[in-house]
Amino acid sequence: MREIWEKESELKKMLDVEAALAEAEAELGLIPKEAAEEISKKANLEHVDLKRVKEIEREIHHDIMAVVEGLSEQCIKDYGEYVHLGATSNDIKDTARGLQIKESLKIIEERLLKLEDTLLEKCDKYSDLVCVGRTHGQHAVPTTLGHKLAIYANELRRHHNRLNELKERVLVGQITGAVGTQAALGEKGEEVHKKTIKKLGLNPVVISNQVIQRDRHAEMISKLSLISSTLDKIGREIRNLQRTEISEVEEPFREGQVGSSTMPQKRNPIRSERICGLAKVVRGNIQTELENIPLEHERDLTNSSAERIVIPETLLLVDEQLKLAENVMNDLVVHKDNIQEVLDLTEGLNMSEALMIKLVKKGLGRQKAHKLVKECAMEAYRSDKKFYKVLNNKSDIKEYLSEEEIKNCLDPSKYLGCSKKHIKNVLDISRRERGR
């Protein structure tokens, strides 16, 4: 990802755009064929050196014109005079950026798929591992670790689909001239535009002014922020479940790794914390790119400096988050004994709903059942009595449920509903959409 956004890579892509433009213009009879061949031959880093381009830029204070001059001076005869004919700076800059984004999204997509695979493997593996469900930070009815992870996997599947939908709108380029009218290219302007952009493997924009409209880039940053926020959610759950007093799961702690400079025992969830921290920066970049949409008239330059930061930065940070998440999930440590200990912590109180539902099935009204079970739960809270004992000593409960039935209601493994079916649905959707 870093290589894609290095200056040399950007220069290479701008040269690719200039070469494609010359080829398209030659095919349409706007410049000599020999000129296009020479421009294409010299439009590469072997002939156009970044150091030389920067030298020219320091003299003329214009980055794209420095590229044009750097390429032109490498061409034999007067063929360099045909470089950049009919184009404006942002035709080259925005189209080159489209090529950078195309390569970047390919990396993001590959990492998304890899993390999805890891989560799918884990959710299948732990589909029967019962654990405490929590709402408002309090113990709720049980779930499974597999069900938790399947939720994340399915969310990543949606992000993958969002990226695919985005490509048509963001992987675009333009050769539209100073204000988007293609006046410098005359009646063949639209043909030059389409030929050039298709040669580069992008979609030609339908209409623009001097720049490709920034709603496209704002949408990309928004979708990347959605991915970032899902990773934030995963990281936060790992961090919470790794708390010393919970310790249900733990991110990998490598041999020789140090948790604290002063407390030798520490095993800190640093990767998950880094994921969560980076999400704050990524989400903050949305605002900047949204503000790049309203440029003045046919364009001003207020978007340019900001985008040189937020577009590569967002892609780099989400790439890093995905790498960290894959590292954490691939080697996730699961403490089954601790999961069971936490599950037993309330001695059945978290199974109150199961009791209420069972009483309803036995003929007691739902509201009455809720009130009755709540009374028993509150008595267990107030006293040292175990919930099971309170229930067995309650005549109103015993009227409907036997001791064995109460015991079964308090068994978390028997109150998982359709959790395994949900996991299967997630697995099936992923296999179907990926053609597996």
N, C-alpha and C positions, 0 to 999 in steps of 0.2 A: 504493500500500500504506500509506503514511504517513497519507493522508487517512482511510482506513477506521478507523484506530486513534486518530484525534484525538478529543478530548473532545466536540466538537460532533457528530461522526458517531455516537459512542456514545449521546449524548443523543437524537439523532434516532431511532435504532433502538429505544431504550427507549420513546420516545413511540409508535412504530409498534406495539410490543407492547401498550401500554396501550389504544391505539385498537382493535386487533384483539380484545382481551379484551372491551371494552365492546360491540363489534358482536356478538360471539358470545353474550354474556349477554343482549343485547336480543332476538336471534333466538330464544332459548330462554325468553324471558319473565321473566328475572331482574331486569332493569332497564328503565325506560321507553325506548321507541324514540327519543324526543326527546333523552334524556340521552346515548345512544350517538352520535347524530348530532352533538351539540354537542361531545362529547369527541373524536370523530374529526376534527371541523372544527378544533379548537384544538390537537390533538396534533401539532404541527410547530414548527420552529425560528422560524417567523414570529411565533408567539404565545408560545412558551415559550423565553425567552432563557437561554443558558448562564450569563451573568453573574448573573441573578436566582436561578437554581438554586443556584449556588455561594454566593450570599449567604445563602440559606435553610440550606444545608448547614453553613455556619459557625455558625449559630445552634443547629441541632438535632443536629449531628454524626451525620447519617445520610444517605448519598448517595441511596438510592432514595426514601426518604420526601421528600427535597427535590424530587425529580422529580415525585412525586405531588402535593405541595403547589403546586409551580410550575405544573402543568397545571390543578389544581383551581381555583386563583384566577383563571384565565383564562376559565373557563366561566360562562355566564350562569345566572341563577336559582340553584337549588340543585343543578344538574346535576353540579357538581364533586364532590358527595358520593358519586357513584357510581364515581368513578375508583378503580381498584385493588381493586374489591370481590372478596373471596374469594381474593386472590392474596397471595403472600409475596414478599419482596424478590428472592430468587433466581429466582422465576418470571420476573421481568422481566430481571434481570441475565443469567442463563444463556441465556435465549432471545435476548436482544439480542446476546450473544456468539456464539450460533449464526449469526445474520445476518452478523456481522462475519467469522466464519470462512468462511462461504459465499462472500462477496465476495473474501476473501483467497485461498482455494483456486482460485478462477477465474483470478486473476492468475498464481498459481504454475503452474497447468495451461497457460495460454497461453504462458508463458515456457518451460516444459518442451518444448512442441510446437515452438516456434520454434528452440530449441537442437537438438532432435532433427532438424529439417529441415536445419539447417546441417551437422550431423555426417553426415547421410545424403548430402548433396550432396558433401561432402568425401571421404567414404569411397568413393563411386563414382568421383570424379575421380582419386583416388590409389590405385585398386585394383591398378594395375600397378607402382606405385613401390616397388621392393624396398628394404628396409632391414634393418639388423641386428636380430634378436630378442635379448633379453637375459634371462637367468635368473641370480639371485644377483648381479646387476650385471655379469655376464660375458657375452661374446659367445656366443650360441647359434645355432641354425639360423636362416635368414632368415625374415622375414615381410614384410608390406607395410604402408605407412603407412595405406592404406585399411582393412586388416584391424584395425589398432589402433583406428581411429576407429569402425569398425562395432561393435566391442565396447562402446564407450561409448554409441553410439546405441541399441543393443539394451537396454542397462541402463536408459537413460532411458525406453524403452518400458515396461519393467516397473514403473518408478516411476509412470508415468502410470496404469497399470492398478491399482497399489496405491492411488493417490489416489481413483480411481473406486470401488473397493471400500470405502474408508474413509468416503465421503460418507454412506452410509446410516446409519452409526453415529455420526458426529460432527456432521452437519448436523441437529441436533435441538433441540426446545424443550419447555417444560413449563409447565402451569398446574396445579400439584398441591398448593399450599398449604403450611402450616407444617411438616408432617412427611411430606408426600406422600400423605395419605389423601383430600384434597379435601373434608374435613369441612365447611368453611365454605361450600361450594357445594352441599352436600346431594347428592341423588340425581342431579342433572344435572351433577355435577362432571366426570365423564369426557367428557361431550358438550362441555362448555365447553372443556376441555383440547384435545380433538381439533379442534374448530372453530377455535379461536384459532390453534393452531400451523399448521394447514393453510392458513389465510388468509395466513400469513407465508411460505409456501413451504418450510417445514421438516417434518421427521418428528416426530410426537409420541412422547415416550418411553413405553414400556410401563409402567414403574414407576420411582419414585424416592422419595427422602426429601425433605429440604428442598432438595437440590441435584441437578442432573444428575450422575450418577456419573462420577468422573474417570478411569476406565479409558479412556473415549472420547478425552479430551484427551491422555492419555499415549500412546495409540496414534498420534494425529496427530503429536505431537512426535517419536515414534520414526520414523514414516515420513518426516517432513521431515528428520530426521537421516540417514536412508538416502540421500536425495537429496543432502544436504550432503556426505556422505562420498564419493559418486560424483564430485561436483564437485571435492572435495579430491584424489581420485585423478587426475582429468584435469589439474588444476593442477600437481600434483607431477610428472607425466610431462612436461608442457611445460617446467617449471623445469629438470628434469634434462637434457632434450634441448637446452635452450638454453645449457647450460654452455659456456664459451668453447672448451674442448678438444673438444667434441662438435659443438655448433652445427648440429644437423640441422633444427630448427625454431626459430621465434622468435615471441613474441607481438608485436603491432603496437607500433611505437615512433613516436609522432606527431611531426610537424614542431614544433620548438620545445621538445619534451619534454627534461627534464634527468634524467640517471640518477644523478648524484652531485654533492654540493656541493663536492667536492674533486677528483674524478677525472673529467675531461671526457669520457673515452671510454666511460663506463659506459652500458650498455643493459640495465637490470635488469628482470626479469619481475615487475613490481610487482603487476599484476592477478592473476596466478596465485598470487603469495604472499598476496595479500589473501584470495583464495578459500580457500586452505589455512588461514590464520589464523582466519577466521570459522567454519570447520568445528569448531574446537576449542570455541568458545563454544556453538555449536548442540548438539553432542553432550553438553556439560555440562548443558544444560537438561533432558535426558531424566531425570536423577536427581531433579531438583526436581519434575517433574510426576509421576513415579512415587510420590514421597512425598506427593503430594496425594490419592492414591487412598484411603489409610486414614485417614478422618476419624472423629472420635469420635461414637458413637451416630448420631443422625439428621443431624448435621453440627456442625462447629465452624468457626472462621474462619481456621484456619491456611493454608488453600489460597488465600484471596482475595488477600492482599498479594503472594504469590509469583507467582500467575497474571497479575497486572497487569503483571508484568515478562516472564515466560518465554513466554507465548503470543504477544503482539505482537512481542516481540523475535525469537523464532525465525522467525516468518513474514517479518519485515523482513529478517533476515539471509540467509535462503534466497533471498528475492527478489533481494537484492543480489548474492549469489553467481551466480545464474542470469544476471543482467544482465552481470556481469563475464565469465562463461564465454562468453556469446554474443559479446561484444565481442572476446574473444581468438580464438575459433574462426572467427568470420566473416572476420577479417582475418589469419588465421594466415600467417606467412611460412615458406615451405618452402625450405630450401637443398638443392637436389637434388645439387649438386656435392659438398657436405659429406657428404650421406648416402652417396654412392658412395665417397667417400674413406674413411669409417668402415667401410663394408662390406668394403673391400679391405685394411683395416688388418692383419688377421691372415694375409693372403695365403693364404686357403683353409682355414685351420685350423678355422674354424667350420663347415666342410662335412664334417667327419669322419663324421657320422652318415650322410650321403648315400653316402659311400664304403663304409661298413660294410654298408648295405642293398644296395648294388650287388654287393658281394662275396657276400652271402648269396644273391642272385638267381642268381649265377653258380655256386653250388654249395658254397661254403664255409660251415661251420657258424657260427651267429650269434655264439657266445661266442669262437670262434677269430678271426672277423672283427673283433670288438670289440678283442681283445687285439692283433691285428696292426696295426690302424689306430692304436691308442693308442701302440704302440711307435714308429711313424713320427711321430706328433704330438709325443711327448716328445723324440725326436731333433731335430726341427725347433726345439723350444723351447730345447734345450741348445746347439745350434750356430747358426751363421749361415746354414745351408742353408734354402732355401725349401721349404715343405711339398711343393710339386709335384715338386721335384727329389728329395727323399727318397723319395717314392712311386715315382717312375720308376726309381730305383736299387734298389728293394727287389724281389728276385726273387720272393718269395712273393706280392707284389702283382701283378707282371707276369705271373705264371702265370695269373691270372684276368682282368686288365684290360689293355687296350691303352692306349697313350699318349693317344689321342683320348678313350677312355672315362674315363680319369682326369681329363682336362681338362673334360669335360662334368659330371662329378661335382662339380667345384669351382666350377661356375657357379651362383651363387645364384638366378638367374632361372629355373632349371630344377628348383628344389626348393621349390616353394610349395604343393604338395599341392592341397587343395580350397579355398584361401583365397578365390578369386573366387566359388566357389559359396557359401561362408559369407556373403560380402558380399551376394550376391543374395538369400539367405534372409532376411537382416536387412531388406533393402529390401522384399521381398515381404510379410513379416510386418507391417511398418509400414503399407504401402499397404492391405493387407487389413483390419487392425484400424481404420484410419481411414477406410475406405470409399472409397479412391481408385482 
